[in-house]
Amino acid sequence: MTTILERPVGGEQVAVPRLSALLVLLSGTFITTLDFFIVNVAIPATQRDLRAGPAMTQFVVAGFGLALAAGLITGGRLGDLYGRRRMFVLGLGLFTLASLACGLAPGARFLVGARVAQGAAAALLTPQVLAIVNTAYTGAHRARAFNLYGLAMGFGGVFGQLIGGLLIRADIAGLGWRAVFLINVPVGLVAVPAAYRTVPESRAANGARLDVLGTLLVSTGLVLIVLPLVEGQQQGWPLWTWLCLGAAPAVLAGFAAYQRRIGGRALIDLDLFRQRAFSVGAVIALVGQMAVASFFFVLALYLQQGRGMSPLESGLVFLALGAGYFVSSSRAAQVAARLGRQVLAVGALTLAAGYGLLAVVATGIGGTAGLVPGLLVAGCGMGLVMAPLPATALTGVEPRHAASAAGVISTSLQAGGAIGIAVIGVVFYGVLGTGHFTAAFGVSLAVMAAFCAASAGLVQLLPRG
């Protein structure tokens, strides 16, 4: 059963079926987030089956994230211009087809290409979810919708490794690792037609065109940042990684100057960054994700290589993290109504406390069960940050810029994840070279806790209320 909410969107009066539309939108959020994490479990089996070398298997993971990060801002602008539901449906349909191609891949190169296509499709649909929620809902319904968005995104990340381990262990129809990709196909087949029936259409003012040069500049700039961060640690930071990172600021500065010059035809309205909630929220998204994405990275390494667990066993340990996330994110709207912007600071400091507990246990004498309290606390902190953050950052954004603004926030999250993994990778492997997994894990947690403290400090720059 659904209820109807009427709200002007892009100058039109629309009726929004709250439950059904939101479930369809969140299904897209869940499977795209899931695919970012679930593939890590399948890498060893994929490497054996397709006889892939280390570089090729790295790009099975990196290709998705690279295409996603590079295309989010453009995907958001396409939604503003040509219709957010239309781009969501197109992106979800392409993501389903790319998932099918991944599951049927005859070789490693084909799989890498299909993963890049998956990432590009995810970049098309991801910003539309935030934009539709931001423009179609209001008041308590909007807060609840954003809360559920954070819940879906968190569950995709937290349970990705467990779901992947279960699918590979079950070996459905002898599919093995291919099931982690093919599981998306039935979801897409149901969600695509459902989106046409339930999700309202909205867009920016008519008459504008896509800024092709701006698209090329921002995509190139983001690739120059994300690619060396993703591949640099694995390849020992060769010269090309530093050349890319050195060129990225110049390319992005050129993009900003060009956007300012063309004004109303710009890919991103730079006046968005004059809104303190949006500009500070984007920075919090970047710094906060540096602390979150890197934690998944080092926890998986610590459990599987440091403690010798199987992917399924380590996935079960993630259940404690998921339990904390579920509890806090389901109550985040009520906490935010009471604390306002400080809910983000409380969440960041709670996450830091969870990391501290884990460091004490990991570097002490505690067994695997001793990790549970720290994981529960860390999960609670994640929920209090990730659930309210999109609503906070997008407060006050005009409906005509909704999808492009959501693309910027999503890009901040993806870039933060890549930067965090690169930084923590240097710390983790640096300590591991002279010590043990427990020491490397403990020092990495200390650095991630510092990221959390920085996020809590940045929250104080947000507008009150």
C-alpha positions as a printed Julia matrix, in Angstrom:
465×3 Matrix{Float64}:
  0.0     0.0     0.0
  1.26    3.47   -0.86
  0.32    6.99    0.05
  0.5    10.02   -2.2
  2.42   13.22   -1.69
  1.94   16.16   -4.04
  4.83   18.55   -4.55
  5.85   20.9    -7.37
  8.92   19.49   -9.11
 10.53   21.48  -11.92
  7.37   23.61  -12.19
  4.99   20.65  -12.37
  2.63   19.13   -9.82
  3.44   15.45   -9.35
  2.01   12.63   -7.27
  4.63   10.49   -5.58
  3.78    6.95   -4.43
  6.02    7.09   -1.39
  6.71    3.44   -0.69
  6.78    1.89   -4.15
  8.84    4.67   -5.77
 11.31    4.69   -2.93
 11.76    0.92   -3.0
 12.51    1.05   -6.72
 15.02    3.88   -6.29
 16.72    2.2    -3.35
 17.03   -1.09   -5.25
 19.29    0.76   -7.7
 21.32    2.26   -4.84
 21.69   -1.11   -3.14
 22.88   -3.15   -6.12
 25.36   -0.51   -7.34
 26.88   -0.15   -3.86
 26.86   -3.93   -3.42
 28.75   -4.42   -6.68
 31.51   -2.09   -5.55
 32.26   -4.35   -2.55
 31.06   -7.83   -3.48
 33.61   -8.34   -6.26
 36.52   -8.47   -3.78
 35.34  -11.87   -2.58
 35.19  -13.24   -6.13
 38.67  -12.11   -7.21
 40.64  -15.3    -6.27
 38.15  -17.6    -8.02
 37.93  -15.25  -11.01
 41.71  -15.18  -11.34
 41.9   -18.98  -11.37
 38.96  -19.5   -13.75
 39.93  -16.85  -16.32
 43.71  -17.29  -15.88
 44.09  -13.58  -15.27
 47.26  -11.89  -14.07
 47.46   -9.55  -11.08
 47.19   -6.35  -13.15
 44.07   -7.55  -14.94
 42.33   -8.65  -11.75
 43.13   -5.28  -10.15
 41.25   -3.59  -12.98
 38.24   -5.83  -12.39
 37.89   -3.87   -9.13
 39.37   -0.54  -10.2
 37.57   -0.28  -13.56
 34.17   -0.07  -11.89
 35.21    2.58   -9.37
 37.07    4.63  -11.96
 34.15    4.79  -14.41
 31.74    5.52  -11.56
 33.78    8.39  -10.11
 34.5     9.94  -13.52
 30.88    9.89  -14.69
 28.83   10.94  -11.67
 28.79   14.7   -12.32
 27.93   14.18  -15.99
 25.25   11.65  -15.06
 23.7    14.15  -12.69
 23.62   16.87  -15.35
 22.03   14.5   -17.87
 19.24   13.89  -15.36
 18.68   17.63  -14.93
 18.47   18.13  -18.7
 16.71   15.05  -20.03
 14.7    13.73  -17.08
 15.82   12.11  -13.85
 13.5     9.11  -14.1
 14.54    8.59  -17.73
 18.23    8.57  -16.8
 17.6     6.35  -13.78
 15.79    3.79  -15.92
 18.42    3.98  -18.66
 21.23    3.61  -16.15
 19.56    0.7   -14.38
 18.84   -1.05  -17.68
 22.45   -0.66  -18.82
 23.7    -1.78  -15.4
 21.59   -4.95  -15.69
 22.96   -5.7   -19.16
 26.52   -5.04  -18.01
 25.99   -7.35  -15.03
 24.82  -10.08  -17.39
 27.95   -9.53  -19.51
 30.14   -9.79  -16.38
 28.48  -13.06  -15.39
 28.98  -14.54  -18.87
 32.49  -13.16  -19.43
 34.63  -15.62  -21.43
 37.92  -13.95  -20.48
 39.56  -11.42  -18.21
 39.69   -8.57  -20.74
 36.0    -8.97  -21.49
 35.24   -8.91  -17.76
 37.23   -5.69  -17.26
 35.33   -4.03  -20.12
 32.01   -5.15  -18.68
 32.99   -3.83  -15.24
 33.82   -0.42  -16.75
 30.4    -0.47  -18.42
 28.84   -1.32  -15.05
 30.55    1.67  -13.46
 29.44    4.02  -16.24
 25.85    2.81  -15.89
 26.01    3.23  -12.12
 27.23    6.82  -12.65
 24.12    7.48  -14.72
 21.59    6.19  -12.2
 23.22    7.01   -8.83
 22.79   10.82   -8.76
 19.17   10.53   -9.94
 18.21    8.74   -6.71
 19.39   11.58   -4.47
 17.93   14.19   -6.84
 14.47   12.6    -6.99
 14.36   12.18   -3.22
 15.5    15.78   -2.72
 12.89   17.27   -5.06
  9.9    14.96   -4.61
  9.75   14.66   -0.84
  9.46   17.26    1.87
  9.48   17.54    5.64
  9.51   14.36    7.68
  8.96   12.23    4.55
 12.11   13.68    3.0
 14.15   12.99    6.14
 12.85    9.43    6.26
 13.6     8.88    2.57
 17.19   10.1     2.98
 17.53    7.9     6.05
 16.45    4.86    4.04
 18.86    5.86    1.28
 21.72    5.78    3.78
 20.46    2.44    5.05
 20.45    0.9     1.55
 23.91    2.27    0.76
 25.29    1.06    4.08
 23.81   -2.41    3.74
 25.28   -2.73    0.25
 28.73   -1.93    1.64
 28.56   -3.76    4.96
 27.01   -6.98    3.67
 28.72   -7.1     0.27
 31.44   -9.44    1.44
 28.99  -11.73    3.28
 26.59  -11.94    0.34
 29.45  -12.67   -2.03
 30.83  -15.38    0.25
 27.41  -17.02    0.54
 26.83  -16.98   -3.23
 30.24  -18.5    -3.97
 29.84  -21.12   -1.24
 26.33  -22.05   -2.5
 27.68  -22.43   -6.07
 24.18  -22.07   -7.53
 23.86  -24.11  -10.75
 27.63  -24.39  -10.8
 27.98  -20.68  -11.49
 30.62  -20.07   -8.79
 31.93  -16.47   -8.87
 29.63  -15.57  -11.78
 26.65  -15.53   -9.41
 27.91  -12.34   -7.72
 27.21  -10.5   -10.99
 24.19  -12.42  -12.25
 22.28  -11.74   -9.0
 21.73   -8.19  -10.33
 19.83   -9.35  -13.4
 16.5   -10.36  -11.79
 16.6    -7.18   -9.67
 16.99   -5.05  -12.78
 14.3    -6.91  -14.7
 11.79   -6.13  -11.94
 12.94   -2.6   -11.12
 13.1    -1.14  -14.65
  9.4    -1.52  -15.52
  8.43   -0.67  -11.93
 10.29    2.64  -12.21
  8.15    3.7   -15.17
  4.99    3.05  -13.15
  5.96    4.55   -9.82
  8.75    7.14  -10.07
  7.74   10.71  -11.08
  9.6    12.47  -13.87
 11.35   15.78  -13.24
 14.01   17.88  -14.94
 15.56   21.34  -15.07
 14.41   24.19  -17.3
 14.02   23.28  -20.96
 16.31   24.57  -23.68
 19.7    23.88  -22.07
 22.26   21.6   -23.7
 24.92   19.29  -22.35
 28.29   20.99  -21.9
 30.45   18.56  -23.89
 33.8    20.27  -23.28
 33.05   20.63  -19.57
 32.15   16.92  -19.46
 35.49   15.98  -21.04
 37.45   18.27  -18.71
 35.86   17.13  -15.44
 35.94   13.46  -16.44
 39.63   13.73  -17.37
 40.45   15.56  -14.15
 38.7    12.93  -12.02
 40.41   10.07  -13.87
 43.78   11.77  -13.31
 43.05   11.72   -9.56
 41.32    8.39   -9.07
 43.35    6.15  -11.42
 46.78    6.74   -9.78
 45.24    6.49   -6.31
 43.63    3.15   -7.17
 46.63    1.67   -8.97
 49.58    3.49   -7.39
 49.88    1.39   -4.24
 49.69   -1.88   -6.17
 52.31   -0.8    -8.72
 54.77    0.86   -6.35
 53.91    4.46   -7.31
 55.6     4.63  -10.74
 56.31    7.99  -12.43
 53.02    8.06  -14.37
 51.01    8.13  -11.12
 52.76   11.3    -9.97
 52.43   12.92  -13.39
 48.68   12.24  -13.33
 48.27   13.65   -9.82
 50.33   16.72  -10.79
 48.23   17.37  -13.91
 44.85   16.9   -12.21
 44.7    20.32  -10.42
 45.48   22.17  -13.66
 42.78   20.29  -15.57
 40.18   20.86  -12.85
 41.15   24.53  -12.57
 40.64   24.84  -16.31
 37.26   23.18  -15.92
 36.23   25.66  -13.21
 37.36   28.66  -15.3
 35.48   27.35  -18.32
 32.33   26.76  -16.26
 32.47   30.32  -14.95
 32.87   31.68  -18.49
 29.94   29.87  -20.09
 27.51   30.66  -17.23
 24.05   29.17  -17.71
 25.25   26.44  -20.08
 27.7    25.06  -17.49
 27.84   21.42  -16.44
 27.9    22.6   -12.8
 26.56   25.92  -11.58
 29.52   27.08   -9.48
 27.16   29.26   -7.46
 26.16   26.0    -5.74
 29.42   26.22   -3.83
 28.38   29.58   -2.4
 25.84   27.64   -0.33
 27.7    26.73    2.83
 25.67   23.59    3.52
 26.5    22.21    0.07
 30.19   23.14   -0.09
 30.99   22.04    3.48
 28.8    18.94    3.05
 30.81   17.92   -0.02
 34.07   18.2     1.96
 32.59   16.23    4.88
 31.5    13.54    2.4
 35.05   13.32    1.05
 36.82   13.23    4.44
 34.21   10.98    6.04
 34.41    8.44    3.24
 38.21    8.41    3.62
 37.58    6.95    7.08
 34.85    4.5     6.02
 35.98    2.96    2.71
 39.51    2.42    3.97
 38.14    0.58    7.02
 36.42   -2.03    4.84
 39.7    -2.42    2.97
 41.97   -3.03    5.97
 39.41   -5.05    7.96
 39.09   -7.55    5.11
 42.89   -7.82    4.86
 43.29   -8.21    8.63
 40.6   -10.89    8.95
 41.55  -12.97    5.89
 45.32  -12.6     5.77
 46.09  -11.71    9.38
 43.67  -14.13   11.05
 43.4   -16.69    8.23
 39.64  -16.52    7.81
 37.79  -17.53    4.65
 35.76  -14.9     2.76
 32.56  -16.33    4.26
 33.95  -16.37    7.8
 35.17  -12.8     7.54
 31.83  -11.83    6.01
 30.08  -13.16    9.11
 32.27  -10.88   11.27
 30.89   -7.94    9.27
 27.44   -8.8    10.65
 28.31   -7.0    13.89
 29.18   -3.87   11.93
 25.91   -4.2    10.01
 23.89   -4.59   13.19
 25.27   -1.34   14.59
 24.68    0.41   11.28
 21.08   -0.78   11.09
 20.24    0.35   14.62
 21.74    3.83   14.3
 20.67    4.61   10.73
 17.09    3.58   11.45
 17.02    6.15   14.27
 19.19    8.78   12.58
 16.25   10.97   11.51
 15.01   11.26   15.11
 18.51   11.95   16.41
 19.07   14.57   13.7
 15.77   16.28   14.59
 17.06   16.66   18.14
 20.73   17.45   17.53
 20.64   19.15   14.13
 24.01   19.3    12.37
 25.77   17.88   15.44
 24.39   14.43   14.65
 27.19   14.2    12.07
 29.82   15.15   14.66
 28.42   12.64   17.16
 28.48    9.96   14.47
 32.06   10.74   13.45
 33.31   10.66   17.05
 31.38    7.44   17.73
 33.05    5.91   14.68
 36.44    7.01   16.02
 35.62    5.41   19.38
 34.74    2.15   17.62
 38.06    2.2    15.8
 39.79    2.77   19.15
 38.1    -0.27   20.7
 39.07   -2.4    17.71
 42.69   -1.25   17.94
 42.87   -2.22   21.63
 41.46   -5.69   20.97
 43.41   -6.35   17.76
 46.77   -5.41   19.28
 45.97   -7.19   22.56
 45.09  -10.76   23.38
 41.4   -10.79   22.43
 39.98  -13.36   20.04
 37.61  -12.75   17.14
 34.65  -12.37   19.53
 36.46   -9.48   21.16
 36.1    -7.5    17.93
 32.3    -7.45   18.2
 31.9    -4.47   20.61
 34.19   -2.28   18.52
 32.4    -3.28   15.32
 29.0    -2.51   16.87
 30.16    0.94   17.98
 31.79    1.65   14.61
 28.62    0.58   12.81
 26.55    2.93   14.96
 28.89    5.79   14.07
 28.7     5.04   10.36
 24.91    5.07   10.46
 24.77    8.44   12.21
 27.05    9.96    9.57
 25.95    8.35    6.3
 22.17    8.54    6.78
 21.79   12.31    7.49
 24.71   13.52    5.32
 22.99   13.67    1.89
 20.01   15.59    3.25
 22.31   18.03    5.04
 24.45   18.7     1.97
 21.5    19.1    -0.41
 19.46   21.39    1.83
 18.57   24.55   -0.09
 19.64   23.25   -3.52
 17.18   24.42   -6.17
 15.22   21.61   -7.91
 16.7    22.53  -11.31
 20.19   21.69  -10.01
 19.17   18.67   -7.94
 20.78   15.88   -9.97
 24.01   17.73  -10.78
 24.38   18.68   -7.09
 23.76   15.05   -6.14
 26.42   14.07   -8.67
 28.95   16.32   -6.92
 28.14   14.8    -3.5
 28.36   11.27   -4.92
 31.68   12.15   -6.59
 33.01   13.43   -3.25
 32.11   10.08   -1.68
 33.81    8.09   -4.44
 36.91   10.3    -4.47
 37.11   10.14   -0.68
 37.01    6.36   -0.82
 39.83    6.21   -3.38
 41.98    8.72   -1.47
 41.34    6.99    1.87
 42.26    3.56    0.53
 45.42    4.96   -1.06
 46.52    6.74    2.14
 45.66    3.87    4.47
 47.22    1.41    2.01
 50.53    3.23    2.34
 50.22    3.2     6.15
 49.09   -0.42    6.39
 51.7    -1.93    4.08
 54.39    0.37    5.43
 53.89   -0.93    8.98
 53.4    -4.48    7.73
 56.83   -4.39    6.12
 58.48   -4.03    9.51
 55.87   -5.54   11.82
 52.78   -7.74   11.96
 49.2    -7.6    10.71
 47.93   -6.56   14.14
 50.33   -3.61   14.29
 49.47   -2.56   10.73
 45.76   -2.78   11.52
 46.15   -0.8    14.76
 48.14    2.06   13.2
 45.71    2.24   10.29
 42.79    2.53   12.72
 44.54    5.44   14.45
 44.85    7.32   11.14
 41.22    6.62   10.28
 40.17    7.91   13.7
 42.01   11.14   12.84
 39.91   11.4     9.66
 36.81   11.02   11.84
 37.97   13.8    14.16
 38.56   16.05   11.14
 35.01   15.34    9.94
 33.6    16.28   13.35
 35.52   19.56   13.19
 34.21   20.33    9.69
 30.63   19.85   10.91
 31.04   23.03   12.98
 31.3    24.99    9.69
 27.81   23.93    8.61
 24.94   26.41    8.98
 22.94   26.03   12.17
 19.54   24.42   12.01
